[in-house]
Amino acid sequence: MKSITIEHRVDWIYCDPAGIMFYPSYYVWFDQATERLFAGNGLSYEEVRKKYNVIGYPLVETGAKYKTPCRHGETVSLHSHVEEWAGKTFVVRHRIVHSDGREALEGFERRVWAVLDPTAPQGMRAAIVPKGVCDLFVD
């Protein structure tokens, strides 16, 4: 399965006063990784909107298991891949690893393949992810 790895420096802006990364900051990284993962597989937001009428990938569930803290000044690696395609939803799995190999956390996002639909109450609806899209993420 095609994946992405992003190196991040834990800047002060991401940390609490003790210099430990504040948990909402991980979710910013997850969102960024998901965008880069799709773009890296030929599916930038512009492309999916043009080709599939997709308005985005709204979150319906998220979670993380924290193992060791990320601290101000260190560099960590974020590894992300699509773990599951399930009709109208998909799960992106994220893993952050310290430079010495210790795992910092495991996280996930369940997202919806949302298409524009002017007849829907909110102007969009969930649609089944095309098989051709899923195939782009397989090695």
Secondary structure, DSSP 8 states (H G I E B T S, - for coil): --EEEEEEE--GGGB-TTSBB-HHHHHHHHHHHHHHHHHHTT--HHHHHHHH-EEE--EEEEEEEE-S--BTT-EEEEEEEEEEEETTEEEEEEEEEETTS-EEEEEEEEEE-EEE-TTSTTSEEE----HHHHHTT--
